[in-house]
Amino acid sequence: MPAGRVFLRSSTNAEDLPGFNGAGIYESIVVARDAPDARVADALREVWASVWAPTAFEERAWFRLDPTRVAMAVLVQPAADPAVVNGVAVTVNPFDLRDPAILIDAQAPGASITAARGGDVPEQFLVHRRGDALVPELLSRCSRTDGAPLLREDEVLRLAALLARIHDAFVPRWQGRGDGVDVEYFVVGPERRFVIVQARPYRAPRR
């Protein structure tokens, strides 16, 4: 078995629903590729069991989802190593749908961006789409880097262009299931290449 890590990623039928996102309420576990069978079995049970974690149960109950119809699957995905940045993005402006923009969050390795703890703040950009032009606006710097940037400006623009292509390819096919795309990505290795590991429908909050 080659060296490295594997993600055991949760995937349920109780997320990405109309009016209910569910992102971050289920567990995903990282294991070594050469982990003993017992460790892999334990990790699988942890992922499956997270469908009944108190926070997940209460979140679904608040939105009146039928608990008898909830099911969990596990996606086995090689880790994007060595990751130097991990992040998420949404391809619409969640603050104002009338203003076409892409929201990019970036976080230092070892910190979760989907289940942040304590005072963790990601680096955050709102990249406005002005016709064919992309105009980045810095919203915050990462709290773990003492203000040092995680993404260079040229990387923000390259990532935004990639995300715009994903948005334009997927959203028309979803026929109203989402306003945009919720994307998870990594910046990997010394060459700092982008790796997209997940893309799912995103429905912006209505105000």
C-alpha positions as CSV (number, residue, x, y, z in Angstrom):
1,M,0.0,0.0,0.0
2,P,1.5,3.4,-0.9
3,A,2.3,6.0,1.8
4,G,0.0,8.8,2.4
5,R,-3.5,9.5,3.9
6,V,-7.1,8.7,2.9
7,F,-10.2,10.6,3.7
8,L,-13.3,8.7,4.7
9,R,-15.8,11.3,3.8
10,S,-19.4,11.4,5.0
11,S,-22.1,11.7,2.4
12,T,-25.8,11.6,3.4
13,N,-29.2,12.0,1.8
14,A,-29.9,14.6,4.5
15,E,-27.8,17.5,3.0
16,D,-27.9,19.6,-0.1
17,L,-31.7,19.7,0.1
18,P,-34.0,22.6,-0.7
19,G,-33.9,24.8,2.3
20,F,-31.3,22.6,4.1
21,N,-27.6,22.5,3.5
22,G,-26.2,20.3,6.3
23,A,-22.5,21.1,5.5
24,G,-20.2,20.4,8.5
25,I,-22.6,18.5,10.7
26,Y,-21.3,15.1,9.9
27,E,-17.8,13.6,10.5
28,S,-15.1,12.8,8.0
29,I,-12.1,10.9,9.2
30,V,-8.5,10.8,7.9
31,V,-6.5,7.6,8.1
32,A,-3.1,6.4,6.9
33,R,-3.3,4.3,3.7
34,D,-1.4,1.6,5.6
35,A,-3.6,1.8,8.7
36,P,-4.5,-1.6,10.3
37,D,-7.9,-3.0,9.4
38,A,-9.1,-2.4,12.9
39,R,-8.4,1.3,12.6
40,V,-10.1,1.6,9.3
41,A,-13.1,-0.3,10.7
42,D,-13.3,2.1,13.7
43,A,-13.0,5.1,11.4
44,L,-15.8,3.8,9.2
45,R,-18.0,3.4,12.3
46,E,-17.2,6.9,13.4
47,V,-18.3,8.3,10.1
48,W,-21.5,6.2,9.9
49,A,-22.4,7.0,13.6
50,S,-22.0,10.8,13.0
51,V,-25.4,10.8,11.3
52,W,-26.8,10.4,14.8
53,A,-24.5,12.9,16.5
54,P,-26.6,15.2,18.8
55,T,-25.8,18.3,16.7
56,A,-26.7,16.6,13.4
57,F,-29.9,15.1,14.9
58,E,-31.0,18.5,16.4
59,E,-30.2,20.4,13.2
60,R,-32.4,18.0,11.1
61,A,-35.1,18.1,13.7
62,W,-35.2,21.9,13.6
63,F,-35.8,21.7,9.8
64,R,-38.4,18.9,10.3
65,L,-36.5,16.2,8.3
66,D,-37.9,12.7,8.7
67,P,-35.3,10.8,10.8
68,T,-36.5,7.4,9.5
69,R,-35.3,8.3,6.0
70,V,-31.8,9.4,6.8
71,A,-28.9,7.3,5.4
72,M,-25.1,7.6,5.4
73,A,-22.6,6.6,2.8
74,V,-18.8,6.9,3.0
75,L,-16.6,8.2,0.1
76,V,-13.0,6.9,0.2
77,Q,-10.8,9.7,-1.3
78,P,-7.0,9.9,-1.4
79,A,-5.8,13.0,0.5
80,A,-4.3,15.9,-1.5
81,D,-0.8,15.9,0.1
82,P,1.1,17.9,0.9
83,A,-1.5,20.6,1.3
84,V,-0.2,24.0,2.1
85,V,-3.7,25.7,2.1
86,N,-7.2,24.2,2.6
87,G,-10.3,26.1,1.7
88,V,-13.9,26.4,0.7
89,A,-15.6,28.7,-1.7
90,V,-19.1,29.5,-2.9
91,T,-19.6,30.8,-6.5
92,V,-22.2,33.4,-5.6
93,N,-22.3,36.4,-3.3
94,P,-24.0,35.1,-0.1
95,F,-24.3,38.7,1.1
96,D,-26.1,40.1,-1.9
97,L,-27.3,37.9,-4.8
98,R,-27.7,40.9,-7.0
99,D,-23.9,41.4,-7.0
100,P,-22.2,38.6,-8.9
101,A,-19.2,37.5,-6.9
102,I,-17.3,34.5,-5.6
103,L,-16.5,34.1,-1.9
104,I,-13.2,32.4,-1.2
105,D,-12.1,31.2,2.3
106,A,-8.6,29.9,2.9
107,Q,-7.1,28.3,6.0
108,A,-3.7,27.1,7.2
109,P,-2.9,23.4,7.2
110,G,-4.2,21.5,10.2
111,A,-7.1,23.9,10.8
112,S,-10.6,22.9,9.8
113,I,-12.5,25.5,7.7
114,T,-15.8,23.7,7.7
115,A,-15.9,23.1,11.5
116,A,-13.8,25.9,12.9
117,R,-13.1,26.0,16.6
118,G,-12.6,28.9,19.0
119,G,-11.4,32.1,17.5
120,D,-10.1,30.7,14.1
121,V,-10.7,33.2,11.3
122,P,-9.9,32.2,7.7
123,E,-8.4,34.4,5.0
124,Q,-11.4,35.6,3.0
125,F,-11.8,37.3,-0.3
126,L,-15.0,38.4,-2.2
127,V,-14.1,38.4,-5.9
128,H,-16.5,40.5,-7.9
129,R,-17.4,39.4,-11.4
130,R,-17.5,42.5,-13.6
131,G,-18.2,41.1,-17.0
132,D,-15.0,39.2,-18.0
133,A,-13.0,40.9,-15.2
134,L,-12.4,39.6,-11.7
135,V,-11.9,42.2,-8.9
136,P,-10.8,40.7,-5.6
137,E,-11.7,42.4,-2.3
138,L,-9.9,41.2,0.9
139,L,-12.3,40.7,3.8
140,S,-10.0,39.2,6.4
141,R,-6.6,37.6,7.0
142,C,-6.0,34.2,8.6
143,S,-5.8,34.3,12.4
144,R,-3.2,31.6,12.3
145,T,-0.6,33.4,10.2
146,D,-0.2,36.7,12.1
147,G,-1.5,38.5,9.1
148,A,0.7,36.9,6.5
149,P,-1.2,36.1,3.3
150,L,-2.1,32.5,2.5
151,L,-3.0,33.2,-1.1
152,R,-1.1,35.5,-3.5
153,E,-3.2,37.9,-5.5
154,D,-2.5,36.0,-8.7
155,E,-3.6,32.8,-7.0
156,V,-6.8,34.4,-5.9
157,L,-7.5,35.4,-9.5
158,R,-6.6,32.0,-10.9
159,L,-8.7,30.2,-8.3
160,A,-11.7,32.6,-9.0
161,A,-11.4,32.0,-12.7
162,L,-11.5,28.2,-12.1
163,L,-14.5,28.6,-9.8
164,A,-16.3,30.7,-12.3
165,R,-15.9,27.9,-14.9
166,I,-17.2,25.4,-12.4
167,H,-20.2,27.6,-11.7
168,D,-21.0,28.1,-15.4
169,A,-20.7,24.3,-16.1
170,F,-22.8,23.0,-13.1
171,V,-25.4,25.5,-12.1
172,P,-27.5,25.3,-15.4
173,R,-27.6,21.5,-15.1
174,W,-29.0,21.6,-11.6
175,Q,-32.2,23.3,-12.8
176,G,-32.8,25.5,-9.8
177,R,-31.4,23.2,-7.1
178,G,-28.7,25.8,-6.2
179,D,-27.8,29.4,-6.8
180,G,-24.2,28.5,-7.1
181,V,-21.6,25.8,-6.2
182,D,-20.1,25.1,-2.8
183,V,-16.5,24.0,-3.5
184,E,-13.8,22.5,-1.3
185,Y,-10.3,22.9,-2.5
186,F,-6.6,22.5,-1.5
187,V,-3.4,24.2,-2.6
188,V,-0.9,21.4,-2.9
189,G,2.9,21.1,-2.9
190,P,5.7,23.5,-3.7
191,E,4.2,24.1,-7.1
192,R,1.0,25.3,-5.3
193,R,-1.4,23.6,-7.7
194,F,-5.2,23.7,-7.0
195,V,-7.0,20.5,-6.3
196,I,-10.8,20.5,-6.2
197,V,-12.1,17.7,-4.0
198,Q,-15.8,18.5,-3.8
199,A,-18.5,20.5,-5.6
200,R,-22.1,20.6,-4.4
201,P,-25.1,22.8,-4.9
202,Y,-25.3,26.0,-2.8
203,R,-28.4,27.9,-2.1
204,A,-27.8,31.4,-0.7
205,P,-29.7,32.5,2.3
206,R,-32.8,34.7,1.5
207,R,-33.1,38.0,3.2
